[in-house]
Amino acid sequence: MIFTWLSFSNGKILVVKASSCRSGVCGTCKKRKLEGEVKMEGYDPEVLEESDRQEGYILTCISYPVGRVVIDA
């Protein structure tokens, strides 16, 4: 399994499981967001349905944090 390490200027590090597509169309990177807000555009609506979004799920391969974000890894 391949992981991506994201390092932020505040010293925090986020470890994300690598996705197969990196463009929001396969769903392998789908994770539940516990806190915060992300900007997420251009994904396939069949991969992340409205009910998923309401439950806090995001596609990490195309999500950009807006401030502090916590995901259920």
Rosetta blueprint (number, residue, H / E / L):
1 M L
2 I L
3 F E
4 T E
5 W E
6 L E
7 S E
8 F L
9 S L
10 N L
11 G L
12 K L
13 I E
14 L E
15 V E
16 V E
17 K E
18 A L
19 S L
20 S L
21 C L
22 R L
23 S L
24 G L
25 V L
26 C L
27 G L
28 T L
29 C L
30 K E
31 K E
32 R E
33 K E
34 L E
35 E E
36 G E
37 E E
38 V E
39 K E
40 M E
41 E L
42 G L
43 Y L
44 D L
45 P L
46 E L
47 V L
48 L L
49 E L
50 E H
51 S H
52 D H
53 R H
54 Q H
55 E L
56 G L
57 Y E
58 I E
59 L E
60 T H
61 C H
62 I H
63 S E
64 Y E
65 P E
66 V E
67 G E
68 R E
69 V E
70 V E
71 I E
72 D E
73 A L
